[in-house]
Amino acid sequence: MALVGAVTLTLPATPVHAAPDPDPAAAGETATAGEALTAGEAADPGDTTDPGTADSEDGSPRSLLTRLQDLYRRAEQATEAYNATEEALKAQREKSRDLNLRLARARTRLADGQADAGRLARRQYQGSGAAGLSTYLRMLLSADPQEVLEEGHLLKEAAGSQAAAVARLTGAEKRANGLARQARAALDRQQVLTERRKRQRDAVTGRLKEVEELLATLSDDQLAELGTLEQRGTDDAQGRLLASGELRGTRAPSASGDRAVRYGLRQVGKPYVWGAQGPDSFDCSGLTSQAWSHAGRAIPRTSQEQWRRLPHVPLRALRPGDLVIYFPGATHVAMYLGDGMVVQAPRPGTEIKVSPIASNPLLGAVRPDRDAAALRAYAPPRWH
């Protein structure tokens, strides 16, 4: 995998269409397609080449760059799909454990109820006295009629207790059977997710193998040329975005946003590893989710869920700690630092680093702590 990092390709920003808000009322002020992609104005609006078209096979540096970018994008897309399944599998395992515990308790209660019912039946049988004689006749024949009368009351009470025990037993049996069905269904779902995770893991490794094989065919001069071409595209995109005025200076973050930023910056230099959430390596959403977790706020694990579930904010309102989402499928995420820069885990073969915000095609931005007040005084951390 060393060759994967031989050239740093960070995909200069190009226009994409933002997905609609999942819940406009909950999201508050939203980054629309035009707002989120003012960065797109920084790209060539006529450049609509789709990765993987015939142009990508002509061997030119630009077509090679396009092909590599597409392979990396597909690898990251597969990674985020794997991450989503991994999270679903964790939740399903927890559900299965909970159902099994509840089932065990229900079976214990059922066994206890069966034992109680047996004791009541034996007690009623053993205390029935002269079988076949009514309580009235037994009172007439007994030397102690009061004792017989009290015994009759006890027998009636025992019969009532037995009926209640049978009702409890029936209910316990129904609950145990229902929980058993749920536990079997949960186990089936867990097995489905396990198989899906394996397929997605294989898909990720397959995509990365394609990248490695392509990079292995390139000379050092070609790799250097690709790096230069990519850097030029990023610089142009960043310059046009900044010139547009869409990023309006650096605002103060919230206290938790500041903690998230400082956590992210402490990870700079650590390797990107797909599926990783630290502490020694991260993928893109592993970095952002852990940064906010250490800031005291749990957020979704994957970039797609971060985009779908967190409140959207327009680029003009960005503050440090906000998450910047990339690509039409929301398959990459970085954390905003201010001054048009983000900290991100770019892709396999690279390290966590500080990058221009326009280094990938922008989709929009989200704020994990929309309702938190900004700090009154803020001294940005150094990242240069």
C-alpha positions as CSV (number, residue, x, y, z in Angstrom):
1,M,0.0,0.0,0.0
2,A,3.0,2.3,0.1
3,L,2.4,3.3,-3.5
4,V,-1.0,4.5,-2.7
5,G,0.5,7.5,-1.0
6,A,3.1,8.2,-3.6
7,V,1.1,11.1,-4.9
8,T,-1.3,13.3,-2.9
9,L,-4.5,13.8,-4.9
10,T,-7.0,15.9,-3.2
11,L,-9.5,16.5,-6.0
12,P,-10.1,20.3,-6.6
13,A,-13.6,21.5,-6.1
14,T,-16.1,21.1,-9.0
15,P,-19.8,21.8,-9.0
16,V,-22.2,19.2,-7.6
17,H,-25.9,19.4,-6.7
18,A,-26.7,19.4,-3.0
19,A,-29.1,16.9,-1.8
20,P,-32.4,18.3,-0.3
21,D,-32.5,18.8,3.5
22,P,-33.8,15.7,5.3
23,D,-35.8,18.0,7.6
24,P,-35.7,21.7,6.6
25,A,-37.6,22.7,9.8
26,A,-35.0,21.0,12.0
27,A,-32.0,22.0,10.0
28,G,-32.6,25.7,10.4
29,E,-30.6,27.8,7.9
30,T,-29.7,25.5,5.1
31,A,-26.8,25.3,2.7
32,T,-28.6,25.3,-0.7
33,A,-27.0,24.0,-3.8
34,G,-26.1,27.5,-4.8
35,E,-24.8,28.4,-1.3
36,A,-23.0,25.2,-0.6
37,L,-21.4,25.2,-4.0
38,T,-20.2,28.7,-4.4
39,A,-17.0,26.8,-4.3
40,G,-18.2,25.3,-7.5
41,E,-18.0,28.8,-9.1
42,A,-14.3,28.4,-8.5
43,A,-14.1,25.5,-10.9
44,D,-14.5,25.4,-14.6
45,P,-18.3,25.3,-15.2
46,G,-17.7,23.8,-18.6
47,D,-15.7,20.9,-17.1
48,T,-18.5,18.3,-16.9
49,T,-16.3,15.3,-17.7
50,D,-17.6,12.2,-15.9
51,P,-14.9,10.1,-14.4
52,G,-14.6,6.8,-16.2
53,T,-15.6,8.2,-19.7
54,A,-13.5,7.5,-22.8
55,D,-11.3,10.6,-22.1
56,S,-9.9,8.8,-19.0
57,E,-8.2,6.2,-21.1
58,D,-6.1,8.5,-23.4
59,G,-3.1,8.4,-21.1
60,S,-2.8,12.2,-20.6
61,P,-1.9,13.5,-17.2
62,R,-5.4,15.0,-16.8
63,S,-7.1,11.8,-17.7
64,L,-4.9,9.8,-15.3
65,L,-5.7,12.3,-12.6
66,T,-9.4,12.0,-13.3
67,R,-9.2,8.2,-13.2
68,L,-7.2,8.2,-9.9
69,Q,-9.7,10.6,-8.4
70,D,-12.6,8.4,-9.4
71,L,-10.9,5.3,-7.9
72,Y,-10.2,7.1,-4.7
73,R,-13.8,8.4,-4.5
74,R,-15.2,5.0,-5.1
75,A,-12.9,3.5,-2.4
76,E,-14.1,6.1,0.1
77,Q,-17.7,5.5,-0.9
78,A,-17.2,1.8,-0.2
79,T,-15.5,2.7,3.1
80,E,-18.5,4.8,4.3
81,A,-20.9,2.0,3.3
82,Y,-18.8,-0.4,5.3
83,N,-18.8,2.0,8.2
84,A,-22.6,2.3,8.1
85,T,-23.0,-1.4,8.2
86,E,-20.5,-1.8,11.0
87,E,-22.6,0.7,13.1
88,A,-25.8,-1.1,12.2
89,L,-24.2,-4.4,13.2
90,K,-23.1,-3.0,16.6
91,A,-26.6,-1.8,17.3
92,Q,-28.0,-5.2,16.2
93,R,-25.7,-7.1,18.5
94,E,-26.8,-4.9,21.4
95,K,-30.4,-5.6,20.5
96,S,-29.7,-9.3,20.3
97,R,-28.0,-9.3,23.7
98,D,-30.9,-7.4,25.2
99,L,-33.5,-9.7,23.8
100,N,-31.6,-12.8,25.0
101,L,-31.4,-11.4,28.5
102,R,-35.1,-10.6,28.5
103,L,-35.8,-14.1,27.1
104,A,-33.7,-15.7,29.9
105,R,-35.6,-13.7,32.6
106,A,-39.0,-14.6,31.0
107,R,-38.1,-18.3,30.9
108,T,-37.0,-18.1,34.6
109,R,-40.3,-16.5,35.5
110,L,-42.1,-19.2,33.4
111,A,-40.3,-22.0,35.3
112,D,-41.1,-20.4,38.6
113,G,-44.8,-20.1,37.6
114,Q,-44.9,-23.7,36.6
115,A,-43.4,-24.7,40.0
116,D,-46.0,-22.5,41.9
117,A,-48.9,-24.0,39.9
118,G,-47.7,-27.5,40.8
119,R,-47.4,-26.7,44.5
120,L,-50.9,-25.2,44.5
121,A,-52.4,-28.3,42.7
122,R,-50.7,-30.6,45.2
123,R,-51.9,-28.5,48.1
124,Q,-55.5,-28.5,46.9
125,Y,-55.4,-32.3,46.3
126,Q,-53.9,-33.1,49.6
127,G,-56.2,-30.8,51.6
128,S,-59.4,-31.9,49.9
129,G,-60.2,-34.3,52.8
130,A,-62.9,-36.9,52.3
131,A,-63.2,-37.0,48.6
132,G,-66.7,-36.8,47.2
133,L,-68.4,-35.3,50.4
134,S,-69.7,-31.8,50.4
135,T,-68.6,-29.4,53.0
136,Y,-72.2,-29.5,54.5
137,L,-72.1,-33.3,55.0
138,R,-68.6,-33.2,56.4
139,M,-69.7,-30.6,58.9
140,L,-72.5,-32.9,60.1
141,L,-70.2,-35.9,60.4
142,S,-67.3,-34.0,61.9
143,A,-66.5,-33.8,65.6
144,D,-65.3,-30.2,64.9
145,P,-67.6,-28.5,62.4
146,Q,-65.8,-25.2,62.7
147,E,-62.6,-26.8,61.5
148,V,-64.4,-28.2,58.4
149,L,-65.9,-24.8,57.7
150,E,-62.5,-23.1,57.8
151,E,-61.0,-25.8,55.6
152,G,-63.7,-25.1,53.0
153,H,-62.8,-21.4,52.9
154,L,-59.1,-22.4,52.5
155,L,-60.0,-24.7,49.6
156,K,-61.9,-21.9,47.9
157,E,-59.0,-19.5,48.3
158,A,-56.6,-22.2,47.0
159,A,-58.8,-22.6,43.9
160,G,-58.8,-18.9,43.3
161,S,-55.0,-18.8,43.8
162,Q,-54.6,-21.7,41.3
163,A,-56.7,-19.8,38.7
164,A,-54.6,-16.7,39.1
165,A,-51.4,-18.8,38.9
166,V,-52.7,-20.4,35.6
167,A,-53.4,-17.0,34.2
168,R,-49.9,-15.7,35.2
169,L,-48.4,-18.9,33.7
170,T,-50.2,-18.4,30.4
171,G,-49.1,-14.8,30.2
172,A,-45.5,-15.7,31.0
173,E,-45.5,-18.4,28.4
174,K,-46.9,-16.0,25.7
175,R,-44.2,-13.4,26.6
176,A,-41.4,-16.0,26.5
177,N,-42.6,-17.3,23.1
178,G,-42.8,-13.7,21.7
179,L,-39.3,-12.9,23.0
180,A,-38.0,-16.1,21.5
181,R,-39.4,-15.1,18.1
182,Q,-37.9,-11.6,18.4
183,A,-34.5,-13.1,19.4
184,R,-34.5,-15.4,16.4
185,A,-35.4,-12.5,14.1
186,A,-32.6,-10.4,15.6
187,L,-30.1,-13.2,15.1
188,D,-31.2,-13.5,11.5
189,R,-30.7,-9.8,11.0
190,Q,-27.3,-9.9,12.6
191,Q,-26.2,-12.6,10.3
192,V,-27.5,-10.6,7.3
193,L,-25.5,-7.6,8.4
194,T,-22.4,-9.7,9.0
195,E,-22.5,-11.0,5.5
196,R,-23.1,-7.5,4.1
197,R,-20.1,-6.2,6.1
198,K,-17.9,-8.9,4.6
199,R,-19.0,-8.0,1.0
200,Q,-18.4,-4.3,1.7
201,R,-15.0,-5.0,3.2
202,D,-14.1,-7.0,0.1
203,A,-15.3,-4.1,-2.0
204,V,-13.1,-1.6,-0.2
205,T,-10.0,-3.8,-0.6
206,G,-10.8,-4.3,-4.2
207,R,-11.1,-0.6,-4.9
208,L,-7.8,0.0,-3.1
209,K,-6.1,-2.7,-5.1
210,E,-7.2,-0.9,-8.3
211,V,-5.6,2.3,-7.0
212,E,-2.4,0.5,-6.1
213,E,-2.2,-1.2,-9.5
214,L,-2.7,2.0,-11.4
215,L,-0.1,3.9,-9.3
216,A,2.4,1.0,-9.9
217,T,2.3,1.7,-13.6
218,L,3.3,5.3,-13.2
219,S,6.8,6.6,-13.3
220,D,8.2,9.1,-10.7
221,D,7.9,11.9,-13.3
222,Q,4.3,11.0,-14.0
223,L,3.5,11.0,-10.3
224,A,5.2,14.4,-9.8
225,E,3.2,15.8,-12.8
226,L,0.0,14.5,-11.4
227,G,0.7,16.1,-8.0
228,T,1.5,19.4,-9.7
229,L,-1.7,19.3,-11.8
230,E,-3.8,18.5,-8.8
231,Q,-2.3,21.2,-6.6
232,R,-2.8,23.7,-9.4
233,G,-6.5,22.8,-9.6
234,T,-6.9,23.0,-5.8
235,D,-5.2,26.4,-5.7
236,D,-7.4,27.7,-8.5
237,A,-10.6,26.4,-6.8
238,Q,-9.6,27.8,-3.5
239,G,-8.7,31.2,-4.9
240,R,-12.0,31.6,-6.7
241,L,-13.9,30.5,-3.6
242,L,-12.2,33.1,-1.4
243,A,-12.6,35.8,-4.1
244,S,-16.4,35.1,-4.2
245,G,-16.7,36.4,-0.6
246,E,-18.7,33.4,0.4
247,L,-16.4,32.7,3.3
248,R,-16.7,35.7,5.5
249,G,-13.7,35.6,7.8
250,T,-13.2,33.5,10.9
251,R,-16.0,33.4,13.5
252,A,-15.5,32.2,17.0
253,P,-16.6,28.6,17.7
254,S,-18.6,27.3,20.6
255,A,-16.7,25.9,23.5
256,S,-17.3,22.4,22.3
257,G,-16.4,23.3,18.7
258,D,-13.1,24.7,19.9
259,R,-12.4,21.4,21.8
260,A,-13.3,19.4,18.6
261,V,-10.9,21.5,16.5
262,R,-8.1,21.1,18.9
263,Y,-8.6,17.4,19.1
264,G,-8.6,17.2,15.3
265,L,-5.4,19.2,15.0
266,R,-3.7,16.9,17.6
267,Q,-4.2,14.0,15.1
268,V,-2.3,15.7,12.3
269,G,0.3,13.3,10.9
270,K,-1.5,10.1,11.9
271,P,-2.3,7.7,9.0
272,Y,-5.6,7.3,7.2
273,V,-6.9,3.8,7.7
274,W,-10.3,2.9,6.3
275,G,-12.8,2.0,9.1
276,A,-10.5,3.4,11.8
277,Q,-11.8,5.7,14.6
278,G,-8.5,6.2,16.5
279,P,-6.6,6.6,18.5
280,D,-3.6,5.8,16.2
281,S,-5.4,6.1,12.8
282,F,-8.6,7.4,11.4
283,D,-10.7,7.5,8.3
284,C,-12.5,10.8,7.4
285,S,-15.7,10.3,9.4
286,G,-13.8,8.5,12.1
287,L,-11.8,11.7,12.7
288,T,-14.8,14.0,12.8
289,S,-17.0,11.7,14.9
290,Q,-14.2,11.2,17.5
291,A,-13.3,14.9,17.6
292,W,-16.9,15.8,18.5
293,S,-17.1,12.8,20.9
294,H,-14.1,14.1,22.8
295,A,-15.7,17.6,22.7
296,G,-18.7,16.0,24.6
297,R,-21.2,15.6,21.9
298,A,-22.0,12.3,20.1
299,I,-22.6,12.6,16.4
300,P,-23.3,9.9,13.7
301,R,-20.4,7.8,12.6
302,T,-20.6,8.2,8.8
303,S,-20.3,11.2,6.6
304,Q,-23.7,10.4,5.0
305,E,-25.4,10.3,8.4
306,Q,-23.6,13.4,9.5
307,W,-25.0,15.2,6.5
308,R,-28.5,13.7,6.9
309,R,-29.0,14.1,10.6
310,L,-27.1,17.2,11.7
311,P,-28.3,20.8,11.2
312,H,-27.2,22.4,7.9
313,V,-25.5,25.8,7.8
314,P,-24.5,27.9,4.7
315,L,-20.8,28.4,3.9
316,R,-21.1,32.1,4.7
317,A,-22.0,31.2,8.3
318,L,-19.2,28.6,8.9
319,R,-17.4,28.6,12.2
320,P,-14.6,26.4,13.5
321,G,-15.8,22.9,14.4
322,D,-18.4,22.8,11.7
323,L,-18.2,19.8,9.4
324,V,-17.7,20.3,5.6
325,I,-19.3,17.6,3.5
326,Y,-18.1,16.6,0.0
327,F,-19.3,14.9,-3.2
328,P,-23.0,14.4,-4.2
329,G,-23.2,11.2,-2.1
330,A,-21.8,12.9,1.0
331,T,-18.9,10.4,1.0
332,H,-16.2,12.6,2.5
333,V,-16.1,14.9,5.5
334,A,-13.6,17.4,7.0
335,M,-13.7,19.8,9.9
336,Y,-13.6,23.5,9.4
337,L,-10.8,25.4,11.1
338,G,-11.3,28.9,9.9
339,D,-9.6,31.1,7.2
340,G,-10.9,28.7,4.5
341,M,-9.0,25.7,5.9
342,V,-10.1,22.3,7.1
343,V,-8.5,19.4,9.0
344,Q,-9.2,16.0,7.3
345,A,-8.2,12.4,6.9
346,P,-7.9,12.6,3.1
347,R,-7.8,9.0,1.9
348,P,-5.8,5.7,2.1
349,G,-2.0,6.2,1.9
350,T,-2.1,9.7,3.3
351,E,-1.9,11.3,6.7
352,I,-4.3,13.6,8.5
353,K,-3.5,17.1,7.5
354,V,-4.7,20.7,7.2
355,S,-6.1,21.4,3.7
356,P,-7.9,24.2,1.7
357,I,-11.7,23.8,2.1
358,A,-12.0,23.6,-1.7
359,S,-9.7,20.6,-2.1
360,N,-12.8,18.4,-2.9
361,P,-16.1,19.1,-4.5
362,L,-18.3,20.7,-1.9
363,L,-21.7,19.5,-1.0
364,G,-22.5,21.7,2.1
365,A,-21.8,22.0,5.8
366,V,-23.4,20.9,9.1
367,R,-23.1,22.1,12.7
368,P,-23.2,19.5,15.5
369,D,-24.0,22.1,18.1
370,R,-26.2,24.6,16.3
371,D,-27.8,25.9,19.5
372,A,-24.5,26.5,21.4
373,A,-23.3,30.0,21.8
374,A,-20.1,31.2,20.3
375,L,-17.2,32.0,22.6
376,R,-16.9,35.7,23.4
377,A,-13.1,35.6,23.1
378,Y,-11.3,33.2,20.8
379,A,-7.6,32.6,20.2
380,P,-7.4,30.2,17.2
381,P,-4.9,27.3,17.6
382,R,-1.9,27.4,15.3
383,W,-1.8,24.9,12.4
384,H,0.6,26.5,10.0
